[in-house]
Amino acid sequence: MGESARLRLYRALAWRDSGTLGRRATSSFLVVTIAIAVCSVIFGTLPNLPQIWQRVLAGGRHFSLIVFTLEYLARIWVAPEATPVGLDRPWRGRWRYMISFIGLVDLLTVLPRYAALATPINQDVLYVIQLLAILKLIRYSRALVLVATVFRNEARALMASLMVMGVLMILVSGVMYGIERHAQPKAFGSIPSAMWWSIITMTTVGYGDVIPITPIGRVFGGLVMVLGIIMFALPAGILATGFATEIRRRDFVVTWRTVAGVPLFARLDATQIAEISRLLRTQVVPAHQVVVRRGGPADAMFFIMSGEVEVDVSPEPVRLSKGQYFGEIALLRDTRRSATVVTLSECQLLILASSDFRSLMQRLPDLRAAVVREAELRMKGSHYASPSEDNI
């Protein structure tokens, strides 16, 4: 009985893009609580705040503390359900959660508040720590997860570029110390003092509080500015490439799984499915839009990733949904469309161009045989068209 309750609670706390009403409600409630916690800290720093608003914000902080405490304890309890190892050794699953990044964030959102009850903690420090609650949104934001993944994937390249910039900063500081220390003993009297100038110059921030005044120092400062632009372009380029690579990888995985789930490709191996996935392009079509029109050219085959479409054929329209496809018969018969296909809801489609379709049919005879066989069954069984008519 206890394990069943633990599993139900784990499923309620385990956010996904889609799920049960209870799971979505739990996720929405926690996101709202995070917003309350962060806003109560931000607005609590306003000076001369009316007493009533101070009480409201304090109530928000107390409410979020109670919710986060219960959430943290609940996540510790259900942590064994996250991995098969945790089911055999519950303590290991719980420990893995507690030392994870998100587990430490969950702990830091509640522990300092309770520590403040036992020992005085500076209110400003406490406010800053409480802002860590915003990191809990990592669970519910695909964008934040993507950022964390890119930084993790590109950690070695980023560390290498940061090391190069660190080495250059030290060398630049040393050179500027030698050039300017006699002219400005206060600003450049030591290499650590000169490092402040090197940081704001290499980053091209240029506060203007410390500047070289000797001719040689100004020439060298100009060179450092140009060098800084070049050097700081390195991590920017690394991150841009990392984001593009990760997005392509995720899109490919989604496409691969969609293609693999289509019965037409069930007998293909992973390499062949990957080949087909690379040929497909994604298109999102709003509801009540025409995808193909009767009499139009047969220029592509369509796979439905999500949503539902209606095929206007006799004797009555046919509805197709996720995992199904249309448009292959007209390509096989090299004819124009004989029916109109309209989206009933917003649809995400994978499109295979006619040239790629024909190329696949030539390279994969087994696939062509399956497509022809399926097309014949559809024409006979689904009444898309009579044998004498063109088909979509």
N, C-alpha and C positions, 0 to 999 in steps of 0.2 A: 504493500500500500504506500509506504514511504517513497520507494523508488518511482512509483507511478506518479506521485505528486511532484517529485523532484524533476522528472522528465517533462511534465506539463509546464512547470515553472521555467525550466530551461528553454523550452520552445517559445514561451511567451517573451522571454528576455532576449532571445537570439533574433536580432533584427535581420530581415531580408527585404529585397525590393518588393516582394509581394508575399502575402501570407494570410493567416486567418484574421478575422476582425479583432480578436483579442490581442494578437501580436501587434497589429497596427495601432491599436488603442494604447497598449503599453509603451510602444516606442514613441508615440505622439505625446503621451503624458510625461515621459522622461525628458524629451526635447523641450517641452514647455517649462519643465522644472529647471533645466539648465539655463534657459533664457531668463527665468525669474532670478536665479542665483547670480548670474552675471550682471543683469541690469540693477539688482539691488546693491551690488558692490560699486558699480560705476556711478550711479546717481547718489549713492551714499557719501561720495567724496565731495559733493557740492557744498560750498560754504553757505551759511545762513539759511539752511533748509528749514521750512516750517515744522513744528513739532509733530503734527499729524502725519506728515510724509516721512519723518524719521521713524515713527512707529510702524508705518506701512512697510518701509524698506527693511526694518529689523524683523518684522514678521515674515517677509519674503525670505530673508536669510535663514531664519529658524525653520521655516517650512522646508526649504531646500535641504537643510542639514538633516532633518528627519528622513526625508525621502532618499537622499544619497546614502545615509547610514543603512537603511533597510535594503536598498539596492545592493550595496557592497556585501552585506551579510548574505543576501540571497544569491549573489553571483558566486560567493565562496562555496555555498552549499551545493549549487547546481554545477559547479566547474567539472566534476568527474564525468558529466554527460558529454563534455565537449570532445573527448578523445576516447578511443577504445582502451588505452592504457589507464585512463582515469577510472573506468568501470571496474578494472581489476584491482587497482590501487588508488582509492579515492584521494588519499593524502597527496599523491603525486600530481593528480589533476588540479587539486586546489592550490598546491604550491606553485605549479606552473602559471596559473592565473595570477596569483599574488605577486610574483616577481616579473610579470610581463609589464610592458610599458603602460598599457591601458589599465592594468590592475594597480600599478603604482599611482597613476592619475586618480583612480577611484579612491585610493587610500588618502592621498594628499588633500582631497576635497573635504574630508571629514576629520582626519586626525588633528590638524592644527586647531580646529575649533574646540575639540575636547581638551587638547593640551592647554588651551588658554584658560580653561576653567580651573586648572590646577596651578599654573604658573603664569605670571604676567607676560604677555607678548605684545610687542608694539603693534598698534592698530594698523599702521600703514603697511607693515610687513604682512599682517594677517589679511588685509585686503588684497595684496598682490598674490598671496598664495591662493586665496579664494577664487581669483580669476582663472586659475588652472581648470576650473570646472568647464570652461569652454572647450578644453581638449577632449572632453567626453563626447563631443560631437563627432569625433573620428568614427565612432560606431555607426553613425547614421548618415554620414556624408561620403559619397563615392569620390568626390573631388579631393577631400582630405586624405582618404585612403590612397588615391592615386599619387598625391604628392609624397606621402610617406614611402610608397613603393619605389618611386623614381629615385628619391634620395638614397634608399637602401641599395638599389641596383647600381647606382653611379657613385657609391661611397668611395671606392678606390680612386677613380678618376678625379673626384672632387678633392680628396685628401692630397693627391699629387699636385693639383693646381694650387691648393692652399699652401702647401709646403714651398712651392716655387715662389709664391707671392711673399711668404714669410722671409725666405732667404733674401729676396730682392729688397724687402723693407729694411732689413738689418743692414745690408750693404749701402743702400741709399742713405740711411740715417748716419752711418759712419762717414760717408763722403761729405754730407752736408754739415756734419759736426766739424770736420776738418776745414771746411770752407768758411763757415759763418761764426765759429765759436769766439773769435776775437772781436768781430763786429757786433755780435749780439750774445754776450755771455749769459744773459738771463734765459733767452729762448733756446739757444743751442749750446749751452754750457756743458752738456753731457749727451752721450748717445741716447739714453732713455728719453731725455727731453726732446731730442731731434726726431724721435720715433713718432711723436704726435704730429709733427709737420709731415712726415713721410706718409702717414696713414691718410690724412685729409687730402694730401696732394695726389697720391696714387689712386684714391677713390674718386678724384675730381670733385670732391665736395667743396673744398676751399672756403673755410669759414673766414679767412682773412685776419685771424688773430695773430698768426705767426707767419711771416713771409720773409724770404731772403732779400737782403738789401745790397749785397755786393754784386757787381756785374757777373762774375763767374757763378755765383749762387743763383742768380736769376736765369742764366742760360741753362744751368744744370736742372733747375726747377722746371723749366719748360720741357726738357727731355723726359723728366720723371712723369710729368702729366701725360705725355703721349704714351710712354711706357705703361702707365697705369691703365689707360683706356684699352690697350692691347691685352694686358694681363687679366683684367676683370672681364674681358669678353670670353675668356676661356671657360670659367664656370657657367656663364650664361649659355654658351654654346653647348656645353655638356648637358645641362639641364634641359635645354630645348630639344636636343637629340634624344635624351632619355624619355621625355614626355611623348614625343612622336613615336618612338619605338614601342613604348608600353601601350599606348593607345592602339597602335596597329596590332600588337600582339593580342590584346583583349578583344578587339574586333574580329581578329582571325579565329580566336578560340570560340567566340559566340557563333560565328559563321560555320566553323567546322562542326560544332555540336548540332547546329540546325540541319546541316546537310547530312550528317550521320544519322539524324533522326528521321529523315525522309525514307519511307519504305523502298522507294525506287533505288536508293543507294545502299540498302542494307547489306548487300553481299560484297561491296567494294572494300578493299583494304584501306588502311589509314593513309597510305601514300596517295592513292587515287582520290580519296575524299579531300585530302589537302590540295591536290591539283585542281579539283573542281572549285574548292573554296576560294582559291586565288583568282579565279575567273569571274567570280560573282561580285556585283556591286550592290550596295544597300540603298534603298529609297523609302522614305516615309511618305505615305499618301493619306491625306485627311479623309474623314468620313464623307460619303456621298460624292466621291470623285470618280470619274471614268478612268480606268486603267488602260483598257483596250477598247476600241470601238469597232462595231460591225463594218466591214469593208476596208478596214485599215490594214497596213502591211504587217506581215508576221515577222517582226524583227527581234523578238526576244521570248524567252520562257521565264515564268515567274514562280517563285517559291514564297509561301506565306510564313513569315516568322511570328507574326502576331496579328490579331484582328480577324475580320471576316469579310468575304466578298460574295457578291451574287452574280452568277452567270446567267444572262438572259437568253435561255434556250427553250425549245419546245419539247414536250408539251407544257412544262412549267419550269420556272427558274430553279437553278441549283445553287446551293450555298456551299462555299468552301472555307475552311478555317485553318488554324495553325498546323503546320506540317504537310499541308496539301499543296498542290501546284497546278498551274494551268498554262496554256499556250504552246504545249509541245506538239500537239497534233497538227496544227497549221504549219509548224516548222517541218515536220516529217513529210507532209504532203505538199509543201511549197505552195501554199495557197494564201489567200487573204482571210482575215478574220471574218467569221460568219456570225459572231455573237458579241455583245457588249458586256464587259465586266465592270461592275461598280462596287466600290467599297461601302460596306454597311457600317463600319466603324473605322477609326484610324488604324491603318495597316502598315506594318514594316515588311517590306518585300525584298527578296533577293532576286536580282535580275541577271539572267544568263543571255548574253547577246547571241544572235542567230549564228554569226561566224564561229563563235566559241562552241556553240551547241553542235554544229556540224563537224567541227574539228574533234570534239569529244566522241561523237558517234563513230568517226573513222578510226580513232585510236583505241576505243574500247568497244569491241564488237559485242561483248556480253551485255554491256550497258545499253547498246542500241537495241539488242533483242528484247531486253526488259522494257524499254520505252515503247517499242512497237507493240509488244504484248499488252502492256498496260493501256496503251491508246486504244487498241482494239476492244479491250474489256470495257473501257469507259464509254466508247461509242455504242456498244451493245447494251451495257448494263445501266449506264447513267442517263441514256437518252439525250446526250449532248446534241447529237445530230443523227439523221438517218445516214446509211452508208453512201447515199448519193450526194450528200451535202458536204460543204466545207465545214471545217470545225475551227474552233479558236486555238 
